[in-house]
Amino acid sequence: MKYIVDIKETSYGVIEVDADSKEDAEDMASDLWYEGKVEWVDCDLDVDA
């Protein structure tokens, strides 16, 4: 029998940046994420068939 399985992964990491504002820090963190420069610490995995 074939099943369709939904998989959801939520990863957690922390990035330290020097910024002038919260918005700038979030933009810098997003840029680092897009560049693949985030060190992931933990994750949750949800699997549902």
Secondary structure by P-SEA (a helix, b strand, c coil): cbbbbbbbbbbbbbbbbbcccaaaaaaaaaaaaaacccccccbbbbbcc
